[in-house]
Amino acid sequence: MSGSTPGATWQRSELVGTFLDERHTLLPLLDVQEDLIRRLFERSTHAVSRFIDVGSGDGAMSELLLTATPQSQAVLVDFSEPMLARAERRLARFPGRWRAVRGDLSEPGWAGALPAGTYSAAVSSFAIHHLPAARKRGLLAELFELLEPGAMFVNMDVVTVQGPLAGLFDEQMEANAIRAEHRRGGARSDEEVARDQIDDSEDDRPDSAEDQLRWLRDAGFEDVELHFKWAEGAIFGGVRPS
Protein backbone atom coordinates (compact mmCIF):
# COMPACT_ATOMS: atom_id res chain seq x y z
CA MET A 1 0.00 0.00 0.00
CA SER A 2 1.26 3.43 -0.88
CA GLY A 3 2.11 5.88 1.88
CA SER A 4 1.08 8.84 -0.24
CA THR A 5 -2.13 10.81 0.07
CA PRO A 6 -5.09 8.58 -0.89
CA GLY A 7 -6.07 9.23 -4.50
CA ALA A 8 -2.66 10.66 -5.46
CA THR A 9 -2.88 8.91 -8.84
CA TRP A 10 -5.51 11.48 -9.81
CA GLN A 11 -3.04 14.35 -9.61
CA ARG A 12 -1.62 13.16 -12.95
CA SER A 13 -3.32 15.16 -15.68
CA GLU A 14 -2.79 12.60 -18.45
CA LEU A 15 -4.50 9.84 -16.44
CA VAL A 16 -7.32 12.17 -15.44
CA GLY A 17 -7.98 13.11 -19.06
CA THR A 18 -7.94 9.50 -20.29
CA PHE A 19 -10.35 8.30 -17.62
CA LEU A 20 -12.79 11.18 -17.90
CA ASP A 21 -12.97 10.96 -21.68
CA GLU A 22 -14.11 7.33 -21.41
CA ARG A 23 -15.88 7.36 -18.04
CA HIS A 24 -19.31 6.41 -19.39
CA THR A 25 -17.79 3.70 -21.55
CA LEU A 26 -15.72 2.13 -18.78
CA LEU A 27 -17.77 2.22 -15.58
CA PRO A 28 -20.36 -0.59 -15.39
CA LEU A 29 -24.01 0.51 -15.41
CA LEU A 30 -23.08 4.16 -14.87
CA ASP A 31 -26.14 5.43 -16.74
CA VAL A 32 -28.40 3.33 -14.51
CA GLN A 33 -26.69 4.57 -11.37
CA GLU A 34 -26.83 8.23 -12.37
CA ASP A 35 -30.50 7.90 -13.27
CA LEU A 36 -31.21 6.41 -9.87
CA ILE A 37 -29.46 9.30 -8.10
CA ARG A 38 -31.39 11.80 -10.21
CA ARG A 39 -34.65 10.13 -9.20
CA LEU A 40 -33.65 10.12 -5.53
CA PHE A 41 -33.39 13.89 -5.51
CA GLU A 42 -36.34 14.54 -7.82
CA ARG A 43 -38.59 12.43 -5.58
CA SER A 44 -37.26 13.80 -2.29
CA THR A 45 -39.49 16.23 -0.41
CA HIS A 46 -36.48 18.14 0.96
CA ALA A 47 -35.61 21.10 -1.28
CA VAL A 48 -31.97 21.37 -2.33
CA SER A 49 -30.75 24.97 -2.22
CA ARG A 50 -27.02 24.37 -1.74
CA PHE A 51 -25.19 21.06 -1.84
CA ILE A 52 -21.64 19.86 -1.35
CA ASP A 53 -19.94 17.49 -3.81
CA VAL A 54 -17.32 15.62 -1.78
CA GLY A 55 -14.32 14.47 -3.81
CA SER A 56 -16.01 16.08 -6.79
CA GLY A 57 -13.54 15.13 -9.50
CA ASP A 58 -14.53 16.84 -12.73
CA GLY A 59 -17.97 17.75 -11.42
CA ALA A 60 -20.01 14.99 -13.06
CA MET A 61 -22.14 14.50 -9.94
CA SER A 62 -22.55 18.26 -9.54
CA GLU A 63 -23.69 18.50 -13.15
CA LEU A 64 -26.29 15.80 -12.52
CA LEU A 65 -27.63 17.50 -9.39
CA LEU A 66 -27.55 21.05 -10.78
CA THR A 67 -29.71 19.75 -13.63
CA ALA A 68 -32.08 17.75 -11.40
CA THR A 69 -32.53 20.59 -8.87
CA PRO A 70 -32.61 23.79 -10.96
CA GLN A 71 -32.68 26.18 -7.97
CA SER A 72 -29.59 24.69 -6.32
CA GLN A 73 -26.00 25.82 -6.03
CA ALA A 74 -22.96 23.55 -5.71
CA VAL A 75 -19.76 23.62 -3.70
CA LEU A 76 -17.20 21.19 -5.13
CA VAL A 77 -14.36 19.87 -2.97
CA ASP A 78 -11.39 18.00 -4.44
CA PHE A 79 -7.62 18.00 -3.97
CA SER A 80 -6.78 17.15 -7.62
CA GLU A 81 -6.01 20.27 -9.61
CA PRO A 82 -6.42 18.45 -12.98
CA MET A 83 -9.88 17.29 -11.89
CA LEU A 84 -10.95 20.77 -10.80
CA ALA A 85 -9.66 22.19 -14.08
CA ARG A 86 -11.92 19.76 -15.92
CA ALA A 87 -14.82 20.77 -13.66
CA GLU A 88 -14.52 24.34 -14.93
CA ARG A 89 -15.13 23.05 -18.45
CA ARG A 90 -17.96 20.71 -17.51
CA LEU A 91 -19.87 23.25 -15.42
CA ALA A 92 -19.36 26.29 -17.64
CA ARG A 93 -23.04 26.13 -18.61
CA PHE A 94 -24.04 26.83 -14.98
CA PRO A 95 -22.55 30.31 -14.46
CA GLY A 96 -22.92 31.62 -10.92
CA ARG A 97 -24.30 28.34 -9.57
CA TRP A 98 -21.13 26.65 -8.39
CA ARG A 99 -17.73 27.17 -6.84
CA ALA A 100 -14.75 24.89 -6.23
CA VAL A 101 -12.69 24.50 -3.06
CA ARG A 102 -9.42 22.61 -2.99
CA GLY A 103 -9.39 20.27 -0.01
CA ASP A 104 -7.86 16.97 1.04
CA LEU A 105 -10.50 14.64 2.48
CA SER A 106 -7.82 12.59 4.22
CA GLU A 107 -7.33 15.52 6.62
CA PRO A 108 -10.02 16.32 9.22
CA GLY A 109 -9.58 20.04 8.60
CA TRP A 110 -10.75 19.84 4.98
CA ALA A 111 -14.08 21.52 5.77
CA GLY A 112 -12.40 24.65 7.08
CA ALA A 113 -12.18 26.13 3.57
CA LEU A 114 -15.89 25.69 2.86
CA PRO A 115 -18.32 28.61 2.64
CA ALA A 116 -20.02 29.13 6.00
CA GLY A 117 -23.40 27.65 6.77
CA THR A 118 -25.14 24.31 6.37
CA TYR A 119 -25.94 22.35 3.23
CA SER A 120 -29.23 20.87 2.06
CA ALA A 121 -27.58 17.82 0.44
CA ALA A 122 -24.23 16.09 0.07
CA VAL A 123 -23.10 13.78 -2.71
CA SER A 124 -19.95 11.88 -3.57
CA SER A 125 -18.85 9.76 -6.51
CA PHE A 126 -15.99 7.23 -6.59
CA ALA A 127 -13.92 9.20 -4.09
CA ILE A 128 -14.43 8.07 -0.49
CA HIS A 129 -13.13 4.54 -1.17
CA HIS A 130 -9.62 6.07 -1.29
CA LEU A 131 -9.78 6.73 2.46
CA PRO A 132 -8.90 4.20 5.18
CA ALA A 133 -11.75 2.93 7.34
CA ALA A 134 -11.14 5.21 10.33
CA ARG A 135 -11.01 8.26 8.10
CA LYS A 136 -14.22 7.23 6.31
CA ARG A 137 -15.96 7.15 9.67
CA GLY A 138 -14.59 10.56 10.55
CA LEU A 139 -15.66 12.03 7.23
CA LEU A 140 -19.22 10.75 7.61
CA ALA A 141 -19.45 12.40 11.03
CA GLU A 142 -18.09 15.65 9.56
CA LEU A 143 -20.63 15.55 6.73
CA PHE A 144 -23.44 14.99 9.21
CA GLU A 145 -22.48 18.21 11.00
CA LEU A 146 -22.43 20.14 7.71
CA LEU A 147 -25.96 19.12 6.71
CA GLU A 148 -29.17 20.86 7.70
CA PRO A 149 -32.01 18.78 9.20
CA GLY A 150 -33.72 16.71 6.52
CA ALA A 151 -30.73 16.85 4.16
CA MET A 152 -29.73 13.71 2.28
CA PHE A 153 -26.24 12.28 1.70
CA VAL A 154 -25.77 9.96 -1.31
CA ASN A 155 -22.54 8.14 -2.13
CA MET A 156 -21.85 6.28 -5.41
CA ASP A 157 -18.69 4.26 -4.89
CA VAL A 158 -16.99 0.88 -4.92
CA VAL A 159 -17.14 -1.45 -1.93
CA THR A 160 -15.63 -4.81 -1.04
CA VAL A 161 -17.55 -8.01 -1.72
CA GLN A 162 -16.95 -11.66 -0.87
CA GLY A 163 -17.70 -14.78 -2.89
CA PRO A 164 -18.07 -15.42 -6.64
CA LEU A 165 -18.66 -11.78 -7.64
CA ALA A 166 -15.46 -10.45 -6.09
CA GLY A 167 -13.44 -8.64 -8.74
CA LEU A 168 -16.29 -8.49 -11.25
CA PHE A 169 -16.46 -4.68 -11.31
CA ASP A 170 -12.82 -4.34 -12.46
CA GLU A 171 -13.21 -7.23 -14.90
CA GLN A 172 -16.22 -5.54 -16.48
CA MET A 173 -14.33 -2.26 -16.76
CA GLU A 174 -11.57 -4.07 -18.64
CA ALA A 175 -14.10 -5.82 -20.88
CA ASN A 176 -15.79 -2.48 -21.58
CA ALA A 177 -12.46 -0.93 -22.55
CA ILE A 178 -11.66 -3.79 -24.94
CA ARG A 179 -15.12 -3.61 -26.49
CA ALA A 180 -14.74 0.14 -27.02
CA GLU A 181 -11.35 -0.36 -28.67
CA HIS A 182 -12.86 -2.86 -31.11
CA ARG A 183 -15.84 -0.63 -31.81
CA ARG A 184 -13.67 2.33 -32.83
CA GLY A 185 -11.31 0.15 -34.87
CA GLY A 186 -8.31 0.77 -32.62
CA ALA A 187 -4.97 -0.90 -33.29
CA ARG A 188 -4.24 -2.08 -29.73
CA SER A 189 -4.53 -5.76 -28.86
CA ASP A 190 -6.80 -6.87 -26.01
CA GLU A 191 -3.70 -7.36 -23.87
CA GLU A 192 -2.48 -3.85 -24.60
CA VAL A 193 -5.87 -2.34 -23.77
CA ALA A 194 -5.93 -4.22 -20.47
CA ARG A 195 -2.41 -3.13 -19.64
CA ASP A 196 -3.21 0.52 -20.39
CA GLN A 197 -6.13 0.68 -17.95
CA ILE A 198 -5.64 3.01 -14.99
CA ASP A 199 -4.38 1.04 -12.01
CA ASP A 200 -4.87 3.01 -8.81
CA SER A 201 -5.09 -0.10 -6.63
CA GLU A 202 -2.37 1.27 -4.32
CA ASP A 203 -4.71 4.19 -3.60
CA ASP A 204 -7.82 2.04 -3.06
CA ARG A 205 -9.05 1.28 0.46
CA PRO A 206 -12.65 0.09 -0.06
CA ASP A 207 -14.77 -1.26 2.77
CA SER A 208 -17.96 -3.29 2.70
CA ALA A 209 -21.36 -1.70 2.16
CA GLU A 210 -22.52 -3.23 5.45
CA ASP A 211 -19.75 -1.51 7.41
CA GLN A 212 -20.42 1.85 5.79
CA LEU A 213 -24.15 1.67 6.41
CA ARG A 214 -23.37 1.04 10.07
CA TRP A 215 -20.96 3.99 10.15
CA LEU A 216 -23.67 6.23 8.70
CA ARG A 217 -26.02 5.22 11.52
CA ASP A 218 -23.24 5.71 14.08
CA ALA A 219 -22.73 9.25 12.72
CA GLY A 220 -26.42 10.01 13.36
CA PHE A 221 -27.99 9.47 9.93
CA GLU A 222 -31.47 8.00 9.64
CA ASP A 223 -33.25 6.32 6.72
CA VAL A 224 -29.92 4.69 5.92
CA GLU A 225 -30.31 2.71 2.73
CA LEU A 226 -28.38 0.66 0.18
CA HIS A 227 -30.06 2.01 -2.94
CA PHE A 228 -28.12 0.00 -5.55
CA LYS A 229 -25.51 -2.73 -5.71
CA TRP A 230 -23.85 -4.58 -8.58
CA ALA A 231 -20.74 -6.54 -7.61
CA GLU A 232 -18.44 -3.88 -6.08
CA GLY A 233 -20.52 -0.96 -7.36
CA ALA A 234 -22.88 0.56 -4.81
CA ILE A 235 -25.04 3.59 -4.05
CA PHE A 236 -25.96 4.22 -0.44
CA GLY A 237 -26.68 7.04 1.97
CA GLY A 238 -28.86 8.49 4.69
CA VAL A 239 -30.68 11.55 5.96
CA ARG A 240 -29.92 13.91 8.83
CA PRO A 241 -32.98 13.75 11.09
CA SER A 242 -35.43 16.64 10.81
MARZANU-215738 format. One record per residue: residue in one letter; x, y, z of N, C-alpha, C in turn. Coordinates in pm, whole numbers. Layout:
// residues N
> a|X|Y|Z|X|Y|Z|X|Y|Z
...
// end
This chain:
// residues 242
> m|85|-120|0|0|0|0|87|123|0
> s|50|221|-78|126|343|-88|110|426|39
> g|218|499|74|211|588|188|172|728|150
> s|144|751|23|108|884|-24|-36|916|9
> t|-75|1040|-15|-213|1081|7|-307|994|-74
> p|-414|940|-13|-509|858|-89|-561|932|-212
> g|-560|862|-327|-607|923|-450|-500|1001|-524
> a|-372|986|-485|-266|1066|-546|-251|1039|-696
> t|-292|921|-741|-288|891|-884|-360|998|-965
> w|-466|1054|-908|-551|1148|-981|-496|1289|-985
> q|-373|1308|-940|-304|1435|-961|-236|1438|-1097
> r|-232|1325|-1167|-162|1316|-1295|-260|1349|-1408
> s|-235|1462|-1473|-332|1516|-1568|-359|1423|-1685
> e|-256|1347|-1730|-279|1260|-1845|-372|1145|-1810
> l|-361|1091|-1687|-450|984|-1644|-591|1037|-1623
> v|-602|1156|-1565|-732|1217|-1544|-805|1233|-1677
> g|-735|1288|-1777|-798|1311|-1906|-844|1182|-1971
> t|-761|1079|-1968|-794|950|-2029|-918|890|-1965
> f|-921|890|-1832|-1035|830|-1762|-1164|907|-1787
> l|-1158|1039|-1776|-1279|1118|-1790|-1336|1111|-1931
> d|-1250|1104|-2030|-1297|1096|-2168|-1375|968|-2194
> e|-1347|862|-2117|-1411|733|-2141|-1490|684|-2020
> r|-1523|773|-1930|-1588|736|-1804|-1717|658|-1827
> h|-1803|707|-1916|-1931|641|-1939|-1914|509|-2013
> t|-1806|495|-2086|-1779|370|-2155|-1726|265|-2059
> l|-1643|306|-1964|-1572|213|-1878|-1651|166|-1757
> l|-1715|257|-1686|-1777|222|-1558|-1907|143|-1578
> p|-1917|25|-1519|-2036|-59|-1539|-2164|8|-1490
> l|-2266|6|-1575|-2401|51|-1541|-2404|196|-1489
> l|-2313|279|-1536|-2308|416|-1487|-2435|493|-1520
> d|-2490|474|-1638|-2614|543|-1674|-2728|507|-1578
> v|-2735|379|-1544|-2840|333|-1451|-2820|398|-1314
> q|-2696|401|-1269|-2669|457|-1137|-2698|607|-1132
> e|-2658|679|-1235|-2683|823|-1237|-2833|853|-1246
> d|-2905|771|-1319|-3050|790|-1327|-3115|766|-1192
> l|-3067|668|-1119|-3121|641|-987|-3097|759|-893
> i|-2977|815|-896|-2946|930|-810|-3033|1050|-847
> r|-3051|1071|-976|-3139|1180|-1021|-3279|1162|-963
> r|-3330|1040|-971|-3465|1013|-920|-3473|1030|-768
> l|-3366|993|-697|-3365|1012|-553|-3392|1157|-516
> f|-3324|1248|-585|-3339|1389|-551|-3466|1450|-609
> e|-3509|1403|-725|-3634|1454|-782|-3754|1411|-698
> r|-3747|1295|-636|-3859|1243|-558|-3852|1283|-410
> s|-3740|1339|-369|-3726|1380|-229|-3814|1502|-200
> t|-3868|1508|-80|-3949|1623|-41|-3865|1735|19
> h|-3736|1712|37|-3648|1814|96|-3584|1896|-16
> a|-3613|2023|-22|-3561|2110|-128|-3410|2126|-116
> v|-3342|2121|-230|-3197|2137|-233|-3165|2279|-279
> s|-3114|2361|-187|-3075|2497|-222|-2924|2508|-243
> r|-2847|2440|-158|-2702|2437|-174|-2652|2300|-131
> f|-2571|2238|-216|-2519|2106|-184|-2368|2104|-196
> i|-2309|2004|-131|-2164|1986|-135|-2133|1857|-210
> d|-2040|1864|-303|-1994|1749|-381|-1856|1711|-328
> v|-1850|1601|-254|-1732|1562|-178|-1641|1473|-263
> g|-1519|1519|-288|-1432|1447|-381|-1488|1457|-520
> s|-1516|1580|-562|-1601|1608|-679|-1544|1564|-812
> g|-1411|1544|-820|-1354|1513|-950|-1384|1624|-1049
> d|-1428|1584|-1168|-1453|1684|-1273|-1594|1742|-1268
> g|-1666|1715|-1159|-1797|1775|-1142|-1912|1701|-1206
> a|-1893|1575|-1241|-2001|1499|-1306|-2123|1487|-1215
> m|-2101|1461|-1086|-2214|1450|-994|-2279|1586|-972
> s|-2198|1692|-967|-2255|1826|-954|-2340|1861|-1075
> e|-2293|1824|-1194|-2369|1850|-1315|-2505|1781|-1308
> l|-2504|1657|-1264|-2629|1580|-1252|-2725|1650|-1157
> l|-2675|1693|-1040|-2763|1750|-939|-2805|1893|-973
> l|-2717|1970|-1034|-2755|2105|-1078|-2867|2098|-1181
> t|-2866|1993|-1263|-2971|1975|-1363|-3101|1926|-1298
> a|-3090|1833|-1203|-3208|1775|-1140|-3275|1871|-1042
> t|-3198|1964|-985|-3253|2059|-887|-3218|2200|-935
> p|-3298|2257|-1024|-3261|2379|-1096|-3239|2502|-1009
> q|-3286|2502|-885|-3268|2618|-797|-3145|2605|-708
> s|-3069|2497|-724|-2959|2469|-632|-2829|2534|-675
> q|-2737|2540|-579|-2600|2582|-603|-2507|2476|-547
> a|-2389|2462|-607|-2296|2355|-571|-2167|2410|-515
> v|-2112|2339|-417|-1976|2362|-370|-1899|2232|-392
> l|-1799|2236|-479|-1720|2119|-513|-1593|2119|-429
> v|-1559|2002|-374|-1436|1987|-297|-1354|1874|-356
> d|-1230|1903|-393|-1139|1800|-444|-996|1850|-424
> f|-901|1757|-414|-762|1800|-397|-683|1789|-527
> s|-746|1733|-633|-678|1715|-762|-698|1838|-850
> e|-592|1910|-876|-601|2027|-961|-644|1992|-1104
> p|-593|1882|-1165|-642|1845|-1298|-793|1818|-1300
> m|-845|1755|-1194|-988|1729|-1189|-1066|1860|-1181
> l|-1024|1951|-1096|-1095|2077|-1080|-1087|2161|-1207
> a|-976|2149|-1280|-966|2219|-1408|-1069|2165|-1507
> r|-1090|2034|-1505|-1192|1976|-1592|-1332|2015|-1547
> a|-1351|2034|-1417|-1482|2077|-1366|-1519|2214|-1422
> e|-1422|2302|-1437|-1452|2434|-1493|-1511|2421|-1632
> r|-1461|2327|-1710|-1513|2305|-1845|-1651|2242|-1841
> r|-1668|2142|-1756|-1796|2071|-1751|-1909|2160|-1704
> l|-1881|2247|-1606|-1987|2325|-1542|-1998|2468|-1596
> a|-1932|2493|-1707|-1936|2629|-1764|-2077|2672|-1800
> r|-2166|2577|-1824|-2304|2613|-1861|-2392|2645|-1740
> f|-2331|2647|-1620|-2404|2683|-1498|-2338|2805|-1432
> p|-2325|2916|-1503|-2255|3031|-1446|-2323|3082|-1319
> g|-2240|3108|-1217|-2292|3162|-1092|-2355|3061|-1000
> r|-2361|2934|-1039|-2430|2834|-957|-2335|2738|-887
> w|-2205|2758|-901|-2113|2665|-839|-1981|2735|-807
> r|-1909|2675|-714|-1773|2717|-684|-1693|2596|-640
> a|-1562|2601|-658|-1475|2489|-623|-1382|2528|-509
> v|-1359|2433|-419|-1269|2450|-306|-1169|2336|-309
> r|-1043|2367|-301|-942|2261|-299|-926|2212|-155
> g|-948|2084|-135|-939|2027|-1|-904|1881|-5
> d|-830|1835|94|-786|1697|104|-872|1624|206
> l|-957|1534|160|-1050|1464|248|-980|1374|349
> s|-854|1343|326|-782|1259|422|-744|1336|547
> e|-764|1468|547|-733|1552|662|-863|1602|725
> p|-878|1588|857|-1002|1632|922|-1033|1780|904
> g|-934|1862|875|-958|2004|860|-1006|2047|723
> w|-1039|1951|637|-1075|1984|498|-1193|2080|490
> a|-1286|2071|583|-1408|2152|577|-1385|2297|614
> g|-1265|2329|666|-1240|2465|708|-1242|2567|595
> a|-1219|2521|471|-1218|2613|357|-1355|2631|294
> l|-1456|2562|347|-1589|2569|286|-1658|2702|318
> p|-1746|2746|230|-1832|2861|264|-1912|2830|390
> a|-1933|2932|472|-2002|2913|600|-2146|2870|579
> g|-2200|2805|681|-2340|2765|677|-2358|2617|652
> t|-2483|2572|658|-2514|2431|637|-2552|2406|491
> y|-2565|2278|460|-2594|2235|323|-2721|2150|323
> s|-2796|2161|214|-2923|2087|206|-2910|1954|135
> a|-2787|1916|98|-2758|1782|44|-2607|1767|36
> a|-2563|1641|33|-2423|1609|7|-2418|1488|-83
> v|-2326|1490|-179|-2310|1378|-271|-2161|1347|-285
> s|-2133|1226|-330|-1995|1188|-357|-1997|1077|-462
> s|-1891|1072|-542|-1885|976|-651|-1743|922|-667
> f|-1725|793|-638|-1599|723|-659|-1480|798|-598
> a|-1497|844|-476|-1392|920|-409|-1360|866|-270
> i|-1463|839|-190|-1443|807|-49|-1373|672|-31
> h|-1379|585|-131|-1313|454|-117|-1161|468|-110
> h|-1107|585|-141|-962|607|-129|-918|625|16
> l|-1012|646|107|-978|673|246|-976|545|328
> p|-887|536|427|-890|420|518|-1016|423|603
> a|-1047|309|663|-1175|293|734|-1197|399|841
> a|-1096|424|925|-1114|521|1033|-1142|659|979
> r|-1079|693|868|-1101|826|810|-1239|835|744
> k|-1285|724|684|-1422|723|631|-1521|756|742
> r|-1504|692|856|-1596|715|967|-1592|860|1011
> g|-1472|916|1018|-1459|1056|1055|-1525|1148|956
> l|-1508|1119|827|-1566|1203|723|-1718|1201|729
> l|-1776|1084|752|-1922|1075|761|-1975|1159|877
> a|-1904|1158|989|-1945|1240|1103|-1933|1388|1069
> e|-1829|1425|996|-1809|1565|956|-1919|1610|859
> l|-1956|1522|767|-2063|1555|673|-2195|1572|746
> f|-2221|1487|844|-2344|1499|921|-2356|1638|982
> e|-2246|1689|1036|-2248|1821|1100|-2268|1933|998
> l|-2229|1911|874|-2243|2014|771|-2385|2023|715
> l|-2464|1918|733|-2596|1912|671|-2703|1974|760
> e|-2802|2035|697|-2917|2086|770|-3014|1970|797
> p|-3103|1984|894|-3201|1878|920|-3282|1845|794
> g|-3298|1716|769|-3372|1671|652|-3287|1653|528
> a|-3161|1694|534|-3073|1685|416|-3026|1542|394
> m|-3011|1506|267|-2973|1371|228|-2827|1366|183
> f|-2758|1259|220|-2624|1228|170|-2633|1103|83
> v|-2576|1109|-38|-2577|996|-131|-2436|973|-181
> n|-2389|850|-171|-2254|814|-213|-2259|703|-319
> m|-2203|730|-438|-2185|628|-541|-2038|589|-541
> d|-2009|462|-510|-1869|426|-489|-1850|277|-509
> v|-1728|231|-489|-1699|88|-492|-1679|39|-350
> v|-1722|-83|-325|-1714|-145|-193|-1649|-283|-209
> t|-1615|-345|-98|-1563|-481|-104|-1679|-580|-105
> v|-1658|-691|-174|-1755|-801|-172|-1680|-932|-154
> q|-1750|-1032|-104|-1695|-1166|-87|-1766|-1261|-183
> g|-1704|-1375|-210|-1770|-1478|-289|-1746|-1465|-439
> p|-1831|-1529|-520|-1807|-1542|-664|-1800|-1410|-740
> l|-1864|-1304|-689|-1866|-1178|-764|-1747|-1088|-733
> a|-1662|-1128|-642|-1546|-1045|-609|-1459|-1023|-733
> g|-1427|-898|-759|-1344|-864|-874|-1420|-838|-1002
> l|-1552|-861|-1002|-1629|-849|-1125|-1632|-706|-1178
> f|-1638|-608|-1088|-1646|-468|-1131|-1525|-432|-1217
> d|-1404|-464|-1169|-1282|-434|-1246|-1277|-515|-1375
> e|-1320|-640|-1369|-1321|-723|-1490|-1414|-665|-1595
> q|-1528|-612|-1552|-1622|-554|-1648|-1567|-424|-1705
> m|-1497|-346|-1623|-1433|-226|-1676|-1333|-261|-1785
> e|-1254|-365|-1762|-1157|-407|-1864|-1227|-455|-1990
> a|-1334|-534|-1972|-1410|-582|-2088|-1472|-465|-2164
> n|-1521|-365|-2093|-1579|-248|-2158|-1474|-172|-2239
> a|-1353|-162|-2185|-1246|-93|-2255|-1207|-167|-2383
> i|-1200|-299|-2376|-1166|-379|-2494|-1275|-368|-2599
> r|-1401|-374|-2556|-1512|-361|-2649|-1511|-225|-2719
> a|-1480|-121|-2643|-1474|14|-2702|-1361|25|-2803
> e|-1248|-38|-2774|-1135|-36|-2867|-1172|-104|-2998
> h|-1242|-216|-2990|-1286|-286|-3111|-1386|-201|-3190
> r|-1478|-139|-3117|-1584|-63|-3181|-1528|55|-3262
> r|-1423|119|-3211|-1367|233|-3283|-1254|193|-3378
> g|-1231|63|-3393|-1131|15|-3487|-989|45|-3445
> g|-964|47|-3314|-831|77|-3262|-731|-34|-3295
> a|-603|3|-3289|-497|-90|-3329|-443|-172|-3212
> r|-481|-138|-3088|-424|-208|-2973|-485|-348|-2958
> s|-402|-442|-2916|-453|-576|-2886|-530|-572|-2754
> d|-606|-679|-2727|-680|-687|-2601|-585|-676|-2482
> e|-469|-740|-2495|-370|-736|-2387|-318|-595|-2365
> e|-296|-522|-2473|-248|-385|-2460|-354|-295|-2397
> v|-479|-313|-2436|-587|-234|-2377|-594|-259|-2228
> a|-587|-387|-2189|-593|-422|-2047|-476|-362|-1971
> r|-359|-366|-2030|-241|-313|-1964|-248|-161|-1947
> d|-315|-94|-2041|-321|52|-2039|-429|107|-1946
> q|-510|19|-1886|-613|68|-1795|-550|130|-1672
> i|-614|235|-1619|-564|301|-1499|-563|202|-1383
> d|-450|189|-1318|-438|104|-1201|-406|192|-1080
> d|-509|222|-1002|-487|301|-881|-510|215|-757
> s|-481|83|-772|-509|-10|-663|-432|26|-537
> e|-312|87|-551|-237|127|-432|-310|237|-355
> d|-396|312|-425|-471|419|-360|-606|372|-308
> d|-647|251|-341|-782|204|-306|-784|144|-166
> r|-885|182|-88|-905|128|46|-1056|103|69
> p|-1120|28|-20|-1265|9|-6|-1301|-72|118
> d|-1421|-47|167|-1477|-126|277|-1613|-178|232
> s|-1670|-268|309|-1796|-329|270|-1911|-229|282
> a|-2016|-253|205|-2136|-170|216|-2196|-182|356
> e|-2193|-303|413|-2252|-323|545|-2182|-237|650
> d|-2048|-233|645|-1975|-151|741|-2011|-3|725
> q|-2018|42|601|-2042|185|579|-2185|227|614
> l|-2280|137|596|-2415|167|641|-2419|179|793
> r|-2344|95|861|-2337|104|1007|-2271|234|1051
> w|-2165|274|979|-2096|399|1015|-2186|520|993
> l|-2271|515|891|-2367|623|870|-2462|634|990
> r|-2513|520|1037|-2602|522|1152|-2527|571|1276
> d|-2403|526|1293|-2324|571|1408|-2304|722|1406
> a|-2293|780|1285|-2273|925|1272|-2400|1004|1302
> g|-2516|935|1306|-2642|1001|1336|-2743|1002|1223
> f|-2706|949|1107|-2799|947|993|-2914|851|1018
> e|-3030|886|965|-3147|800|964|-3184|766|820
> d|-3283|678|805|-3325|632|672|-3205|586|591
> v|-3113|519|658|-2992|469|592|-3029|355|499
> e|-2984|363|376|-3031|271|273|-2921|236|174
> l|-2919|109|133|-2838|66|18|-2930|72|-103
> h|-2914|176|-184|-3006|201|-294|-2978|114|-417
> f|-2851|72|-434|-2812|0|-555|-2685|-79|-524
> k|-2675|-198|-584|-2551|-273|-571|-2537|-368|-689
> w|-2421|-364|-751|-2385|-458|-858|-2238|-492|-841
> a|-2211|-615|-796|-2074|-654|-761|-2017|-549|-665
> e|-1903|-488|-698|-1844|-388|-608|-1905|-248|-621
> g|-1990|-227|-719|-2052|-96|-736|-2172|-79|-645
> a|-2180|35|-577|-2288|56|-481|-2327|203|-473
> i|-2454|226|-438|-2504|359|-405|-2575|346|-270
> f|-2536|429|-176|-2596|422|-44|-2593|561|20
> g|-2667|576|130|-2668|704|197|-2769|708|310
> g|-2793|829|359|-2886|849|469|-2928|994|478
> v|-3009|1024|579|-3068|1155|596|-3040|1205|737
> r|-3003|1333|749|-2992|1391|883|-3133|1413|937
> p|-3161|1365|1057|-3298|1375|1109|-3351|1517|1111
> s|-3478|1532|1081|-3543|1664|1081|-3560|1713|1224
// end
